[in-house]
Amino acid sequence: MLEYGGAGSQAKNAPISALARGAMSDERHLNPIDEILASIRDSVSEANFALERGGDAAWRIQGAFVRMRIFLESAGLPEALKAVQEMEATARDKWDVVEPDDETGGDPFLLWGAKLYQYVRALEATLGQPKATTVTKDVVQILRATQYSITDRNCFQSPPANEGEVHARVEAVLRCIFPNLLHKPPIAKQIKNFQPDTGLPSIGTLIEYKFMAEKGEEKRIADEILADTRGYFSKEWKNHIYVIYETKRIKPESQWRQLLLDSGIKPNAEIIVISGEEPNRPAEGEIAARPAV
């Protein structure tokens, strides 16, 4: 049971299920829980995006802490509030501190964003979040179809030149469909924090992008994928999709799939290959009708 303060409050001893519906005291008119947590998620995601591009990540992380603190205070969760306040005091004046991900050789991650993100996930697990109506196979079809937009010369002067450009262009498409998309969500581990490229929390799916320009890069990418499958193991993220972008046709998708099978990777991991070469556009309705692979 939660107990809320405030004169005339009718929410004393309200069950947590009422809180999850956003039904706190009438005086507060709190937004739904999932919307509040989504706004904190977005701030952390935007901070990661700003870090990549040399922008100001500090004020976004600071804003995320402010929102979390106000939410915990309103929700009557004093122990969690105290822990976040202590973390906030330590982070003050160094909001954008980063730590290198030495274990995977990946980009540095925002330390305080990763720590706050753990509270977001814990609150979602406790208070619940909306059930998804989209399944992973639909996401695979959408990712395949992004080949036509990310290489469209009416939109871009040239095809993607590196992994970062593939990442940005595909996310722009996905964000139209999944507004709660997370840019480089941290995955907390006991020792290290891993950061995949894209997270779709509503369907528990992580997406990682790989860029291959020349023959001979297959081994490096294969090693990265196998390392990712170990680092990205997490109860809240059920599905993993690897998008390999080839600047030209290099290695068939079937061989990448066989790599997963031979390596004993669980069936919740998927690999798709898209190419920078101009594809033959399907007839109208063919993309939607194409069976999932």
C-alpha atoms as an extended CHARMM CRD file, in Angstrom:
* protein
*
       293  EXT
         1         1  MET       CA              0.0000000000        0.0000000000        0.0000000000  PROA      1               0.0000000000
         2         2  LEU       CA              1.1370000000        3.5380000000       -0.7620000000  PROA      2               0.0000000000
         3         3  GLU       CA              0.2970000000        6.5380000000        1.3700000000  PROA      3               0.0000000000
         4         4  TYR       CA              0.1840000000       10.0110000000       -0.1050000000  PROA      4               0.0000000000
         5         5  GLY       CA              0.4400000000       13.2500000000        1.8210000000  PROA      5               0.0000000000
         6         6  GLY       CA             -1.2740000000       16.5510000000        1.1960000000  PROA      6               0.0000000000
         7         7  ALA       CA             -4.2820000000       18.1520000000        2.8600000000  PROA      7               0.0000000000
         8         8  GLY       CA             -7.5780000000       16.5500000000        1.9720000000  PROA      8               0.0000000000
         9         9  SER       CA             -5.9510000000       13.7840000000       -0.0290000000  PROA      9               0.0000000000
        10        10  GLN       CA             -8.3270000000       10.9190000000       -0.7660000000  PROA      10              0.0000000000
        11        11  ALA       CA             -5.5170000000        8.6130000000       -1.8720000000  PROA      11              0.0000000000
        12        12  LYS       CA             -4.3010000000        7.3190000000        1.4730000000  PROA      12              0.0000000000
        13        13  ASN       CA             -3.6040000000        3.6120000000        1.4180000000  PROA      13              0.0000000000
        14        14  ALA       CA             -4.3540000000        3.4950000000       -2.3170000000  PROA      14              0.0000000000
        15        15  PRO       CA             -3.2210000000        0.2050000000       -3.8900000000  PROA      15              0.0000000000
        16        16  ILE       CA             -0.3060000000        0.3160000000       -6.2930000000  PROA      16              0.0000000000
        17        17  SER       CA             -2.6200000000       -0.7860000000       -9.1300000000  PROA      17              0.0000000000
        18        18  ALA       CA             -4.4060000000        2.5370000000       -8.7640000000  PROA      18              0.0000000000
        19        19  LEU       CA             -1.0940000000        4.3370000000       -9.0680000000  PROA      19              0.0000000000
        20        20  ALA       CA             -0.3070000000        2.3900000000      -12.2540000000  PROA      20              0.0000000000
        21        21  ARG       CA             -3.5430000000        3.7120000000      -13.7580000000  PROA      21              0.0000000000
        22        22  GLY       CA             -2.4170000000        7.2330000000      -12.9910000000  PROA      22              0.0000000000
        23        23  ALA       CA             -5.1400000000        7.5610000000      -10.3740000000  PROA      23              0.0000000000
        24        24  MET       CA             -3.2820000000        9.3290000000       -7.6030000000  PROA      24              0.0000000000
        25        25  SER       CA             -4.8670000000       12.1320000000       -5.6220000000  PROA      25              0.0000000000
        26        26  ASP       CA             -7.4180000000       14.2790000000       -7.4460000000  PROA      26              0.0000000000
        27        27  GLU       CA             -5.4250000000       17.3850000000       -6.5690000000  PROA      27              0.0000000000
        28        28  ARG       CA             -2.2840000000       16.2590000000       -8.3800000000  PROA      28              0.0000000000
        29        29  HSD       CA             -3.7690000000       15.1940000000      -11.7260000000  PROA      29              0.0000000000
        30        30  LEU       CA             -0.6480000000       13.1580000000      -12.4610000000  PROA      30              0.0000000000
        31        31  ASN       CA             -0.0640000000       12.0030000000      -16.0050000000  PROA      31              0.0000000000
        32        32  PRO       CA             -0.1900000000        8.2360000000      -16.6400000000  PROA      32              0.0000000000
        33        33  ILE       CA              2.8190000000        6.3950000000      -15.2240000000  PROA      33              0.0000000000
        34        34  ASP       CA              3.9630000000        5.0850000000      -18.6050000000  PROA      34              0.0000000000
        35        35  GLU       CA              4.0120000000        8.6240000000      -20.0360000000  PROA      35              0.0000000000
        36        36  ILE       CA              6.1080000000        9.9550000000      -17.1530000000  PROA      36              0.0000000000
        37        37  LEU       CA              8.6350000000        7.1390000000      -17.3830000000  PROA      37              0.0000000000
        38        38  ALA       CA              8.7180000000        7.4680000000      -21.1750000000  PROA      38              0.0000000000
        39        39  SER       CA              9.6600000000       11.1480000000      -20.8340000000  PROA      39              0.0000000000
        40        40  ILE       CA             12.5680000000       10.1990000000      -18.5510000000  PROA      40              0.0000000000
        41        41  ARG       CA             13.6240000000        7.4960000000      -21.0100000000  PROA      41              0.0000000000
        42        42  ASP       CA             13.5120000000       10.0360000000      -23.8250000000  PROA      42              0.0000000000
        43        43  SER       CA             15.7590000000       12.4480000000      -21.9370000000  PROA      43              0.0000000000
        44        44  VAL       CA             18.3890000000        9.7370000000      -21.4320000000  PROA      44              0.0000000000
        45        45  SER       CA             18.0920000000        8.6730000000      -25.0640000000  PROA      45              0.0000000000
        46        46  GLU       CA             18.4280000000       12.2790000000      -26.2800000000  PROA      46              0.0000000000
        47        47  ALA       CA             21.5010000000       12.6950000000      -24.0660000000  PROA      47              0.0000000000
        48        48  ASN       CA             23.1390000000        9.6760000000      -25.7090000000  PROA      48              0.0000000000
        49        49  PHE       CA             22.2790000000       11.1030000000      -29.1240000000  PROA      49              0.0000000000
        50        50  ALA       CA             23.7810000000       14.4750000000      -28.1720000000  PROA      50              0.0000000000
        51        51  LEU       CA             26.9330000000       12.8010000000      -26.8420000000  PROA      51              0.0000000000
        52        52  GLU       CA             27.4880000000       11.0990000000      -30.1980000000  PROA      52              0.0000000000
        53        53  ARG       CA             27.2270000000       14.3910000000      -32.0500000000  PROA      53              0.0000000000
        54        54  GLY       CA             29.2580000000       16.5340000000      -29.6890000000  PROA      54              0.0000000000
        55        55  GLY       CA             26.1910000000       18.3020000000      -28.2970000000  PROA      55              0.0000000000
        56        56  ASP       CA             25.2430000000       19.1620000000      -24.7170000000  PROA      56              0.0000000000
        57        57  ALA       CA             24.2640000000       15.9370000000      -22.9810000000  PROA      57              0.0000000000
        58        58  ALA       CA             24.5640000000       17.3490000000      -19.4380000000  PROA      58              0.0000000000
        59        59  TRP       CA             21.3330000000       19.3270000000      -19.2300000000  PROA      59              0.0000000000
        60        60  ARG       CA             19.3380000000       16.4080000000      -20.6570000000  PROA      60              0.0000000000
        61        61  ILE       CA             20.6600000000       14.0570000000      -17.9730000000  PROA      61              0.0000000000
        62        62  GLN       CA             20.0160000000       16.6920000000      -15.3220000000  PROA      62              0.0000000000
        63        63  GLY       CA             16.4560000000       17.1050000000      -16.5930000000  PROA      63              0.0000000000
        64        64  ALA       CA             15.9070000000       13.3550000000      -16.4350000000  PROA      64              0.0000000000
        65        65  PHE       CA             16.9510000000       13.3450000000      -12.7690000000  PROA      65              0.0000000000
        66        66  VAL       CA             14.6210000000       16.2420000000      -11.9770000000  PROA      66              0.0000000000
        67        67  ARG       CA             11.6660000000       14.4070000000      -13.5480000000  PROA      67              0.0000000000
        68        68  MET       CA             12.4990000000       11.1920000000      -11.7250000000  PROA      68              0.0000000000
        69        69  ARG       CA             12.8230000000       13.0010000000       -8.3850000000  PROA      69              0.0000000000
        70        70  ILE       CA              9.4700000000       14.7610000000       -8.7690000000  PROA      70              0.0000000000
        71        71  PHE       CA              7.7900000000       11.5440000000       -9.8400000000  PROA      71              0.0000000000
        72        72  LEU       CA              9.1170000000        9.5180000000       -6.8840000000  PROA      72              0.0000000000
        73        73  GLU       CA              8.1080000000       12.2690000000       -4.4720000000  PROA      73              0.0000000000
        74        74  SER       CA              4.5850000000       12.3980000000       -5.9140000000  PROA      74              0.0000000000
        75        75  ALA       CA              4.3300000000        8.6160000000       -5.9190000000  PROA      75              0.0000000000
        76        76  GLY       CA              5.2190000000        8.3750000000       -2.2310000000  PROA      76              0.0000000000
        77        77  LEU       CA              8.2950000000        6.1800000000       -2.6940000000  PROA      77              0.0000000000
        78        78  PRO       CA             10.6590000000        7.6820000000       -0.0750000000  PROA      78              0.0000000000
        79        79  GLU       CA             13.4460000000        5.0820000000       -0.1890000000  PROA      79              0.0000000000
        80        80  ALA       CA             13.7610000000        5.2460000000       -3.9520000000  PROA      80              0.0000000000
        81        81  LEU       CA             13.5830000000        9.0480000000       -3.7940000000  PROA      81              0.0000000000
        82        82  LYS       CA             16.3880000000        9.1580000000       -1.2190000000  PROA      82              0.0000000000
        83        83  ALA       CA             18.6010000000        6.9310000000       -3.3820000000  PROA      83              0.0000000000
        84        84  VAL       CA             18.0180000000        9.0770000000       -6.4670000000  PROA      84              0.0000000000
        85        85  GLN       CA             18.6780000000       12.2740000000       -4.4930000000  PROA      85              0.0000000000
        86        86  GLU       CA             22.0170000000       10.8600000000       -3.2930000000  PROA      86              0.0000000000
        87        87  MET       CA             22.9280000000        9.8960000000       -6.8340000000  PROA      87              0.0000000000
        88        88  GLU       CA             21.8800000000       13.3430000000       -8.0630000000  PROA      88              0.0000000000
        89        89  ALA       CA             24.0920000000       15.0310000000       -5.4570000000  PROA      89              0.0000000000
        90        90  THR       CA             27.0920000000       12.9690000000       -6.5900000000  PROA      90              0.0000000000
        91        91  ALA       CA             26.3940000000       13.7100000000      -10.2600000000  PROA      91              0.0000000000
        92        92  ARG       CA             26.0460000000       17.4700000000       -9.7970000000  PROA      92              0.0000000000
        93        93  ASP       CA             28.4380000000       19.4790000000      -11.9960000000  PROA      93              0.0000000000
        94        94  LYS       CA             29.5290000000       16.3290000000      -13.8310000000  PROA      94              0.0000000000
        95        95  TRP       CA             26.2880000000       15.2220000000      -15.4450000000  PROA      95              0.0000000000
        96        96  ASP       CA             27.8930000000       14.2480000000      -18.7300000000  PROA      96              0.0000000000
        97        97  VAL       CA             30.7240000000       12.1290000000      -17.3270000000  PROA      97              0.0000000000
        98        98  VAL       CA             31.3460000000        9.0830000000      -19.5210000000  PROA      98              0.0000000000
        99        99  GLU       CA             33.0080000000        5.7480000000      -18.9890000000  PROA      99              0.0000000000
       100       100  PRO       CA             34.6320000000        3.7110000000      -21.7520000000  PROA      100             0.0000000000
       101       101  ASP       CA             33.1420000000        0.3420000000      -22.5790000000  PROA      101             0.0000000000
       102       102  ASP       CA             36.5080000000       -1.4330000000      -22.6410000000  PROA      102             0.0000000000
       103       103  GLU       CA             35.0300000000       -4.9090000000      -22.5850000000  PROA      103             0.0000000000
       104       104  THR       CA             33.2500000000       -4.6260000000      -25.9310000000  PROA      104             0.0000000000
       105       105  GLY       CA             35.3520000000       -1.8960000000      -27.5460000000  PROA      105             0.0000000000
       106       106  GLY       CA             32.1970000000        0.1500000000      -28.0650000000  PROA      106             0.0000000000
       107       107  ASP       CA             31.5210000000        3.8420000000      -27.6100000000  PROA      107             0.0000000000
       108       108  PRO       CA             31.7000000000        5.4510000000      -24.1500000000  PROA      108             0.0000000000
       109       109  PHE       CA             28.4270000000        5.5810000000      -22.2390000000  PROA      109             0.0000000000
       110       110  LEU       CA             26.9280000000        8.2650000000      -19.9990000000  PROA      110             0.0000000000
       111       111  LEU       CA             27.4420000000        6.9920000000      -16.4720000000  PROA      111             0.0000000000
       112       112  TRP       CA             24.5410000000        8.7880000000      -14.7540000000  PROA      112             0.0000000000
       113       113  GLY       CA             22.1400000000        8.1110000000      -17.5890000000  PROA      113             0.0000000000
       114       114  ALA       CA             22.8850000000        4.3940000000      -17.3030000000  PROA      114             0.0000000000
       115       115  LYS       CA             22.3530000000        4.4390000000      -13.5350000000  PROA      115             0.0000000000
       116       116  LEU       CA             19.0770000000        6.3610000000      -13.7640000000  PROA      116             0.0000000000
       117       117  TYR       CA             17.8730000000        4.0500000000      -16.5130000000  PROA      117             0.0000000000
       118       118  GLN       CA             17.9960000000        1.1560000000      -14.0250000000  PROA      118             0.0000000000
       119       119  TYR       CA             15.3650000000        2.9480000000      -11.9280000000  PROA      119             0.0000000000
       120       120  VAL       CA             13.1650000000        3.4860000000      -14.9790000000  PROA      120             0.0000000000
       121       121  ARG       CA             13.2820000000       -0.2340000000      -15.7700000000  PROA      121             0.0000000000
       122       122  ALA       CA             12.5770000000       -1.1680000000      -12.1430000000  PROA      122             0.0000000000
       123       123  LEU       CA              9.5670000000        1.1570000000      -11.9800000000  PROA      123             0.0000000000
       124       124  GLU       CA              8.2070000000       -0.2220000000      -15.2450000000  PROA      124             0.0000000000
       125       125  ALA       CA              8.5960000000       -3.7630000000      -13.9480000000  PROA      125             0.0000000000
       126       126  THR       CA              6.7850000000       -2.8100000000      -10.7230000000  PROA      126             0.0000000000
       127       127  LEU       CA              4.0500000000       -0.5030000000      -12.0150000000  PROA      127             0.0000000000
       128       128  GLY       CA              3.6320000000       -2.0940000000      -15.4190000000  PROA      128             0.0000000000
       129       129  GLN       CA              3.6930000000       -0.7200000000      -18.9290000000  PROA      129             0.0000000000
       130       130  PRO       CA              1.3410000000       -0.9890000000      -21.9080000000  PROA      130             0.0000000000
       131       131  LYS       CA              1.3230000000       -4.2760000000      -23.7930000000  PROA      131             0.0000000000
       132       132  ALA       CA              2.6050000000       -4.1740000000      -27.3400000000  PROA      132             0.0000000000
       133       133  THR       CA              0.4170000000       -4.9570000000      -30.3280000000  PROA      133             0.0000000000
       134       134  THR       CA              3.3330000000       -5.2930000000      -32.7500000000  PROA      134             0.0000000000
       135       135  VAL       CA              5.3270000000       -8.5080000000      -33.0790000000  PROA      135             0.0000000000
       136       136  THR       CA              8.9560000000       -8.9980000000      -33.9440000000  PROA      136             0.0000000000
       137       137  LYS       CA              8.2640000000      -10.3530000000      -37.4320000000  PROA      137             0.0000000000
       138       138  ASP       CA              6.6100000000       -7.0520000000      -38.3220000000  PROA      138             0.0000000000
       139       139  VAL       CA              9.7570000000       -5.2260000000      -37.2430000000  PROA      139             0.0000000000
       140       140  VAL       CA             11.8860000000       -7.4290000000      -39.4950000000  PROA      140             0.0000000000
       141       141  GLN       CA              9.6990000000       -6.5630000000      -42.4720000000  PROA      141             0.0000000000
       142       142  ILE       CA              9.9050000000       -2.8730000000      -41.6320000000  PROA      142             0.0000000000
       143       143  LEU       CA             13.6930000000       -3.0690000000      -41.3590000000  PROA      143             0.0000000000
       144       144  ARG       CA             13.9150000000       -4.7660000000      -44.7390000000  PROA      144             0.0000000000
       145       145  ALA       CA             11.7850000000       -2.0330000000      -46.2670000000  PROA      145             0.0000000000
       146       146  THR       CA             14.0570000000        0.7250000000      -44.8940000000  PROA      146             0.0000000000
       147       147  GLN       CA             16.4550000000       -0.1560000000      -47.7040000000  PROA      147             0.0000000000
       148       148  TYR       CA             14.2900000000        1.9080000000      -50.0430000000  PROA      148             0.0000000000
       149       149  SER       CA             14.2460000000        5.0240000000      -47.8580000000  PROA      149             0.0000000000
       150       150  ILE       CA             17.8050000000        5.1230000000      -46.5130000000  PROA      150             0.0000000000
       151       151  THR       CA             19.2510000000        4.8130000000      -50.0320000000  PROA      151             0.0000000000
       152       152  ASP       CA             16.6750000000        7.0700000000      -51.7490000000  PROA      152             0.0000000000
       153       153  ARG       CA             18.5590000000        9.7910000000      -53.6350000000  PROA      153             0.0000000000
       154       154  ASN       CA             15.4880000000       12.0110000000      -53.4630000000  PROA      154             0.0000000000
       155       155  CYS       CA             16.0490000000       12.1070000000      -49.6890000000  PROA      155             0.0000000000
       156       156  PHE       CA             19.8450000000       11.7650000000      -49.4420000000  PROA      156             0.0000000000
       157       157  GLN       CA             22.5640000000       12.8180000000      -51.8580000000  PROA      157             0.0000000000
       158       158  SER       CA             24.3780000000        9.5170000000      -51.4120000000  PROA      158             0.0000000000
       159       159  PRO       CA             23.9470000000        6.1260000000      -49.7090000000  PROA      159             0.0000000000
       160       160  PRO       CA             25.0640000000        5.7490000000      -46.0710000000  PROA      160             0.0000000000
       161       161  ALA       CA             28.8370000000        6.1100000000      -45.7540000000  PROA      161             0.0000000000
       162       162  ASN       CA             29.2980000000        4.4780000000      -42.3440000000  PROA      162             0.0000000000
       163       163  GLU       CA             27.5430000000        2.6440000000      -39.5450000000  PROA      163             0.0000000000
       164       164  GLY       CA             26.4620000000        5.8830000000      -37.8510000000  PROA      164             0.0000000000
       165       165  GLU       CA             24.5790000000        7.0480000000      -40.9290000000  PROA      165             0.0000000000
       166       166  VAL       CA             22.8210000000        3.6930000000      -41.2730000000  PROA      166             0.0000000000
       167       167  HSD       CA             21.8670000000        3.9140000000      -37.6100000000  PROA      167             0.0000000000
       168       168  ALA       CA             20.4830000000        7.4670000000      -37.8810000000  PROA      168             0.0000000000
       169       169  ARG       CA             18.5120000000        6.8310000000      -41.0830000000  PROA      169             0.0000000000
       170       170  VAL       CA             16.9190000000        3.5840000000      -39.9190000000  PROA      170             0.0000000000
       171       171  GLU       CA             15.9950000000        5.0790000000      -36.5430000000  PROA      171             0.0000000000
       172       172  ALA       CA             14.2770000000        7.9800000000      -38.3030000000  PROA      172             0.0000000000
       173       173  VAL       CA             11.9830000000        5.4470000000      -39.9670000000  PROA      173             0.0000000000
       174       174  LEU       CA             11.4150000000        3.3660000000      -36.8390000000  PROA      174             0.0000000000
       175       175  ARG       CA             10.6160000000        6.4020000000      -34.6760000000  PROA      175             0.0000000000
       176       176  CYS       CA              7.5570000000        7.0950000000      -36.8240000000  PROA      176             0.0000000000
       177       177  ILE       CA              6.2110000000        3.6730000000      -35.8450000000  PROA      177             0.0000000000
       178       178  PHE       CA              7.6630000000        3.2720000000      -32.3470000000  PROA      178             0.0000000000
       179       179  PRO       CA              7.5220000000        6.6840000000      -30.5900000000  PROA      179             0.0000000000
       180       180  ASN       CA              9.0790000000        5.1680000000      -27.4400000000  PROA      180             0.0000000000
       181       181  LEU       CA             12.2210000000        4.1500000000      -29.3740000000  PROA      181             0.0000000000
       182       182  LEU       CA             15.4300000000        4.4800000000      -27.3520000000  PROA      182             0.0000000000
       183       183  HSD       CA             18.7210000000        5.5930000000      -28.8520000000  PROA      183             0.0000000000
       184       184  LYS       CA             21.4970000000        3.4350000000      -27.3750000000  PROA      184             0.0000000000
       185       185  PRO       CA             19.7010000000        2.1970000000      -24.2610000000  PROA      185             0.0000000000
       186       186  PRO       CA             22.1360000000        1.0060000000      -21.5730000000  PROA      186             0.0000000000
       187       187  ILE       CA             21.9080000000       -2.5950000000      -20.4030000000  PROA      187             0.0000000000
       188       188  ALA       CA             23.0440000000       -2.8120000000      -16.8180000000  PROA      188             0.0000000000
       189       189  LYS       CA             25.3580000000       -5.6740000000      -15.8890000000  PROA      189             0.0000000000
       190       190  GLN       CA             27.0190000000       -6.4360000000      -12.5800000000  PROA      190             0.0000000000
       191       191  ILE       CA             30.3770000000       -5.2150000000      -13.8920000000  PROA      191             0.0000000000
       192       192  LYS       CA             29.8640000000       -3.3700000000      -17.1870000000  PROA      192             0.0000000000
       193       193  ASN       CA             27.1060000000       -1.5030000000      -19.0190000000  PROA      193             0.0000000000
       194       194  PHE       CA             26.4410000000       -2.5270000000      -22.6170000000  PROA      194             0.0000000000
       195       195  GLN       CA             24.7920000000       -0.2260000000      -25.1470000000  PROA      195             0.0000000000
       196       196  PRO       CA             23.0890000000       -1.5950000000      -28.2390000000  PROA      196             0.0000000000
       197       197  ASP       CA             22.2210000000        0.8620000000      -30.9960000000  PROA      197             0.0000000000
       198       198  THR       CA             18.4130000000        0.9260000000      -30.7890000000  PROA      198             0.0000000000
       199       199  GLY       CA             15.8780000000       -0.2790000000      -28.2380000000  PROA      199             0.0000000000
       200       200  LEU       CA             12.1470000000       -0.7790000000      -28.8060000000  PROA      200             0.0000000000
       201       201  PRO       CA             10.9140000000       -1.2290000000      -25.2130000000  PROA      201             0.0000000000
       202       202  SER       CA              7.2620000000       -1.7640000000      -26.1250000000  PROA      202             0.0000000000
       203       203  ILE       CA              8.1880000000       -5.0550000000      -27.8080000000  PROA      203             0.0000000000
       204       204  GLY       CA             11.3740000000       -5.8440000000      -25.8690000000  PROA      204             0.0000000000
       205       205  THR       CA             13.5840000000       -5.6890000000      -28.9560000000  PROA      205             0.0000000000
       206       206  LEU       CA             17.1640000000       -4.5160000000      -29.4270000000  PROA      206             0.0000000000
       207       207  ILE       CA             18.6210000000       -3.6190000000      -32.8320000000  PROA      207             0.0000000000
       208       208  GLU       CA             22.3060000000       -3.4490000000      -33.7200000000  PROA      208             0.0000000000
       209       209  TYR       CA             23.7040000000       -2.1220000000      -37.0170000000  PROA      209             0.0000000000
       210       210  LYS       CA             26.8240000000       -3.3130000000      -38.8170000000  PROA      210             0.0000000000
       211       211  PHE       CA             28.4680000000       -1.6830000000      -41.8480000000  PROA      211             0.0000000000
       212       212  MET       CA             30.3820000000       -3.7730000000      -44.3990000000  PROA      212             0.0000000000
       213       213  ALA       CA             32.1110000000       -2.1240000000      -47.3590000000  PROA      213             0.0000000000
       214       214  GLU       CA             34.6400000000       -4.7330000000      -48.4740000000  PROA      214             0.0000000000
       215       215  LYS       CA             35.0740000000       -8.4760000000      -48.6400000000  PROA      215             0.0000000000
       216       216  GLY       CA             37.1930000000       -9.6920000000      -45.7650000000  PROA      216             0.0000000000
       217       217  GLU       CA             35.2880000000       -7.7250000000      -43.1090000000  PROA      217             0.0000000000
       218       218  GLU       CA             33.0200000000      -10.6840000000      -42.4110000000  PROA      218             0.0000000000
       219       219  LYS       CA             35.1770000000      -12.0960000000      -39.6030000000  PROA      219             0.0000000000
       220       220  ARG       CA             35.2990000000       -8.8040000000      -37.7020000000  PROA      220             0.0000000000
       221       221  ILE       CA             31.5350000000       -8.3710000000      -37.9620000000  PROA      221             0.0000000000
       222       222  ALA       CA             30.9000000000      -12.0020000000      -37.0170000000  PROA      222             0.0000000000
       223       223  ASP       CA             33.0720000000      -11.5930000000      -33.9190000000  PROA      223             0.0000000000
       224       224  GLU       CA             31.1990000000       -8.4100000000      -32.9810000000  PROA      224             0.0000000000
       225       225  ILE       CA             27.8100000000      -10.0980000000      -33.3870000000  PROA      225             0.0000000000
       226       226  LEU       CA             28.8060000000      -13.0840000000      -31.2530000000  PROA      226             0.0000000000
       227       227  ALA       CA             30.1670000000      -10.7420000000      -28.5530000000  PROA      227             0.0000000000
       228       228  ASP       CA             26.9360000000       -8.7100000000      -28.6670000000  PROA      228             0.0000000000
       229       229  THR       CA             24.7350000000      -11.7720000000      -28.1860000000  PROA      229             0.0000000000
       230       230  ARG       CA             26.4970000000      -12.4020000000      -24.8800000000  PROA      230             0.0000000000
       231       231  GLY       CA             26.6230000000       -8.7920000000      -23.7110000000  PROA      231             0.0000000000
       232       232  TYR       CA             22.9910000000       -8.0500000000      -24.6100000000  PROA      232             0.0000000000
       233       233  PHE       CA             21.4690000000      -10.8880000000      -22.5930000000  PROA      233             0.0000000000
       234       234  SER       CA             18.7850000000       -9.2990000000      -20.4520000000  PROA      234             0.0000000000
       235       235  LYS       CA             15.4190000000      -10.3700000000      -19.0830000000  PROA      235             0.0000000000
       236       236  GLU       CA             13.6610000000       -7.2070000000      -20.2700000000  PROA      236             0.0000000000
       237       237  TRP       CA             14.9890000000       -7.4050000000      -23.8390000000  PROA      237             0.0000000000
       238       238  LYS       CA             13.6120000000      -10.5900000000      -25.3890000000  PROA      238             0.0000000000
       239       239  ASN       CA             14.5470000000      -10.1860000000      -29.0570000000  PROA      239             0.0000000000
       240       240  HSD       CA             17.7410000000       -9.1280000000      -30.8400000000  PROA      240             0.0000000000
       241       241  ILE       CA             17.9630000000       -8.0650000000      -34.4810000000  PROA      241             0.0000000000
       242       242  TYR       CA             21.2250000000       -7.4480000000      -36.3200000000  PROA      242             0.0000000000
       243       243  VAL       CA             21.0070000000       -5.3030000000      -39.4430000000  PROA      243             0.0000000000
       244       244  ILE       CA             24.0240000000       -5.7010000000      -41.7130000000  PROA      244             0.0000000000
       245       245  TYR       CA             24.3130000000       -2.9670000000      -44.3140000000  PROA      245             0.0000000000
       246       246  GLU       CA             26.4570000000       -3.8540000000      -47.3250000000  PROA      246             0.0000000000
       247       247  THR       CA             27.6410000000       -1.1360000000      -49.6870000000  PROA      247             0.0000000000
       248       248  LYS       CA             27.3840000000       -3.8220000000      -52.3720000000  PROA      248             0.0000000000
       249       249  ARG       CA             26.3920000000       -7.4710000000      -52.4320000000  PROA      249             0.0000000000
       250       250  ILE       CA             29.0670000000       -9.3000000000      -50.4390000000  PROA      250             0.0000000000
       251       251  LYS       CA             27.7170000000      -12.1380000000      -48.2880000000  PROA      251             0.0000000000
       252       252  PRO       CA             24.3050000000      -13.8290000000      -48.5360000000  PROA      252             0.0000000000
       253       253  GLU       CA             21.9380000000      -13.4680000000      -45.6240000000  PROA      253             0.0000000000
       254       254  SER       CA             21.6000000000      -17.2640000000      -45.4520000000  PROA      254             0.0000000000
       255       255  GLN       CA             25.2870000000      -17.5630000000      -44.4760000000  PROA      255             0.0000000000
       256       256  TRP       CA             24.8590000000      -15.0600000000      -41.6400000000  PROA      256             0.0000000000
       257       257  ARG       CA             21.8630000000      -17.0180000000      -40.3960000000  PROA      257             0.0000000000
       258       258  GLN       CA             23.9180000000      -20.1810000000      -40.4980000000  PROA      258             0.0000000000
       259       259  LEU       CA             26.5240000000      -18.4400000000      -38.3480000000  PROA      259             0.0000000000
       260       260  LEU       CA             23.9160000000      -17.9750000000      -35.6000000000  PROA      260             0.0000000000
       261       261  LEU       CA             22.8600000000      -21.6180000000      -35.8570000000  PROA      261             0.0000000000
       262       262  ASP       CA             26.4150000000      -22.9490000000      -35.8070000000  PROA      262             0.0000000000
       263       263  SER       CA             27.2490000000      -20.7420000000      -32.8170000000  PROA      263             0.0000000000
       264       264  GLY       CA             24.2940000000      -21.9800000000      -30.7820000000  PROA      264             0.0000000000
       265       265  ILE       CA             22.6530000000      -18.5600000000      -30.6070000000  PROA      265             0.0000000000
       266       266  LYS       CA             19.0790000000      -18.6540000000      -29.3240000000  PROA      266             0.0000000000
       267       267  PRO       CA             16.2670000000      -18.3250000000      -31.8940000000  PROA      267             0.0000000000
       268       268  ASN       CA             15.2790000000      -14.8950000000      -30.5260000000  PROA      268             0.0000000000
       269       269  ALA       CA             18.2400000000      -13.4400000000      -32.4650000000  PROA      269             0.0000000000
       270       270  GLU       CA             17.6690000000      -12.4410000000      -36.0870000000  PROA      270             0.0000000000
       271       271  ILE       CA             20.0180000000      -11.2270000000      -38.8320000000  PROA      271             0.0000000000
       272       272  ILE       CA             18.9270000000       -9.3510000000      -41.9280000000  PROA      272             0.0000000000
       273       273  VAL       CA             21.0890000000       -7.9420000000      -44.7250000000  PROA      273             0.0000000000
       274       274  ILE       CA             20.2700000000       -4.8020000000      -46.7040000000  PROA      274             0.0000000000
       275       275  SER       CA             22.3560000000       -3.4300000000      -49.5230000000  PROA      275             0.0000000000
       276       276  GLY       CA             23.3860000000       -0.0140000000      -50.7560000000  PROA      276             0.0000000000
       277       277  GLU       CA             22.8880000000       -1.1400000000      -54.3270000000  PROA      277             0.0000000000
       278       278  GLU       CA             19.7340000000        0.1560000000      -55.9520000000  PROA      278             0.0000000000
       279       279  PRO       CA             17.0930000000       -2.5300000000      -55.2300000000  PROA      279             0.0000000000
       280       280  ASN       CA             14.3180000000       -3.5800000000      -57.5710000000  PROA      280             0.0000000000
       281       281  ARG       CA             11.2810000000       -1.9330000000      -56.1040000000  PROA      281             0.0000000000
       282       282  PRO       CA              8.4120000000       -4.3390000000      -55.3850000000  PROA      282             0.0000000000
       283       283  ALA       CA              4.9630000000       -3.8870000000      -56.7730000000  PROA      283             0.0000000000
       284       284  GLU       CA              2.4830000000       -2.0330000000      -54.5730000000  PROA      284             0.0000000000
       285       285  GLY       CA              1.4750000000       -4.1400000000      -51.5850000000  PROA      285             0.0000000000
       286       286  GLU       CA              4.2500000000       -6.6950000000      -52.0730000000  PROA      286             0.0000000000
       287       287  ILE       CA              6.2520000000       -5.6260000000      -48.9990000000  PROA      287             0.0000000000
       288       288  ALA       CA              3.3060000000       -6.1360000000      -46.6890000000  PROA      288             0.0000000000
       289       289  ALA       CA              2.4010000000       -9.4450000000      -48.3410000000  PROA      289             0.0000000000
       290       290  ARG       CA              5.9140000000      -10.8890000000      -48.3080000000  PROA      290             0.0000000000
       291       291  PRO       CA              6.0890000000      -13.7430000000      -45.7650000000  PROA      291             0.0000000000
       292       292  ALA       CA              8.4310000000      -13.2510000000      -42.8220000000  PROA      292             0.0000000000
       293       293  VAL       CA             11.7230000000      -15.0870000000      -43.1370000000  PROA      293             0.0000000000
